[in-house]
């Protein structure tokens, strides 16, 4: 076993917030042996926001990251530095970003946000770019709102409940946890042009060119992980608790905790799972919509940059080179 472990190449994957149950599909993949089968070992690294993640990618401190798509587009705009990042796997086919307000708020739509304070994970998060574009597309200039970093979890929720911020602009699972805490919220209608693919697996283009198979193997693990987690959600959650015992609930509280985590992760899995046989594929239309939306928001001045500078679907056949039925069978047998 020691020799087998030595043969496994570490895969350093950046998670854009504190470690939470969102990583459960990956811990389940470890438990089911998917990493071992690819001769890889997972190293999860918590890094908050694209502004922190991208430099770590470019200097080679991490191999890949779960990150928003917007920086890749903006880095190819006139006078902007080429960040050298490239997207190889569509991690979130349906956008996870949301804008929520307290149920009793007088904000009924995005158009009502002029003069308001918006809480975000970090000022360097990729969704801040998108949120500014959304606001500008609704006629609200950047200097007519205030963005405030509130993190995620209790501090972010308290900022909304106390009135420190007017709008919380986090993601699906974070808002589901706020609802579970007993706070009634409303989700503002998100423009359809911003509702497609929101996150991918980003890599340094230079590294990808050197060893695409390395990322192909990881993408196949991710595809299998998401499918397995959806097939046996409780075992998937337990794998997360076993991998991070310091984050697990007390034994006496596990029944209630399991129901809470199932509620939270169900919302995420709806956004994670794509079309069978096409896991990890980016629809060209999603990139065209993103570019058009950022242009409408005044952030893109050259919409004609070739899309192949942003992403590739070349590894999709490798991502999907497995038997889905066998993955489901293994997941269903897990305890």
Rosetta blueprint (number, residue, H / E / L):
1 X L
2 X H
3 X H
4 X H
5 X H
6 X H
7 X H
8 X L
9 X E
10 X E
11 X E
12 X E
13 X E
14 X E
15 X E
16 X L
17 X L
18 X L
19 X L
20 X L
21 X H
22 X H
23 X H
24 X H
25 X H
26 X H
27 X H
28 X H
29 X H
30 X H
31 X H
32 X L
33 X L
34 X H
35 X H
36 X H
37 X H
38 X L
39 X L
40 X E
41 X E
42 X E
43 X E
44 X E
45 X E
46 X E
47 X L
48 X L
49 X L
50 X H
51 X H
52 X H
53 X H
54 X H
55 X H
56 X H
57 X H
58 X H
59 X L
60 X L
61 X L
62 X L
63 X L
64 X E
65 X E
66 X E
67 X E
68 X E
69 X L
70 X H
71 X H
72 X H
73 X H
74 X H
75 X L
76 X L
77 X L
78 X L
79 X L
80 X L
81 X L
82 X L
83 X L
84 X L
85 X E
86 X E
87 X E
88 X E
89 X E
90 X E
91 X E
92 X E
93 X L
94 X L
95 X L
96 X L
97 X E
98 X L
99 X L
100 X E
101 X E
102 X E
103 X L
104 X L
105 X L
106 X L
107 X L
108 X L
109 X L
110 X H
111 X H
112 X H
113 X H
114 X L
115 X L
116 X L
117 X E
118 X E
119 X E
120 X E
121 X L
122 X L
123 X L
124 X L
125 X L
126 X H
127 X H
128 X H
129 X H
130 X H
131 X H
132 X H
133 X H
134 X H
135 X H
136 X H
137 X H
138 X L
139 X L
140 X L
141 X L
142 X H
143 X H
144 X H
145 X L
146 X E
147 X E
148 X E
149 X E
150 X L
151 X L
152 X L
153 X L
154 X H
155 X H
156 X H
157 X H
158 X H
159 X H
160 X H
161 X H
162 X L
163 X L
164 X L
165 X L
166 X L
167 X E
168 X E
169 X E
170 X L
171 X E
172 X H
173 X H
174 X H
175 X H
176 X H
177 X H
178 X H
179 X H
180 X H
181 X L
182 X L
183 X L
184 X L
185 X E
186 X E
187 X E
188 X L
189 X L
190 X L
191 X L
192 X H
193 X H
194 X H
195 X L
196 X L
197 X L
198 X L
199 X E
200 X E
201 X E
202 X E
203 X E
204 X E
205 X H
206 X H
207 X H
208 X H
209 X H
210 X H
211 X L
212 X H
213 X H
214 X H
215 X H
216 X H
217 X H
218 X H
219 X H
220 X H
221 X H
222 X H
223 X H
224 X H
225 X H
226 X H
227 X H
228 X H
229 X H
230 X H
231 X H
232 X L
233 X H
234 X H
235 X H
236 X H
237 X H
238 X H
239 X H
240 X H
241 X H
242 X H
243 X H
244 X L
245 X H
246 X H
247 X H
248 X L
249 X L
250 X L
251 X H
252 X H
253 X H
254 X H
255 X H
256 X H
257 X H
258 X H
259 X H
260 X H
261 X H
262 X H
263 X H
264 X H
265 X H
266 X H
267 X H
268 X H
269 X H
270 X H
271 X H
272 X H
273 X L
274 X L
275 X L
276 X L
277 X L
278 X L
279 X L
280 X L
281 X L
282 X L
283 X L
284 X H
285 X H
286 X H
287 X H
288 X H
289 X H
290 X H
291 X H
292 X H
293 X H
294 X H
295 X H
296 X H
297 X L
298 X L
299 X L
300 X L
301 X L
302 X L
303 X L
304 X L
305 X L
306 X L
307 X H
308 X H
309 X H
310 X L
311 X E
312 X L
313 X L
314 X L
315 X L
316 X H
317 X H
318 X H
319 X H
320 X L
321 X L
322 X L
323 X L
324 X H
325 X H
326 X H
327 X H
328 X H
329 X H
330 X H
331 X H
332 X H
333 X H
334 X L
335 X L
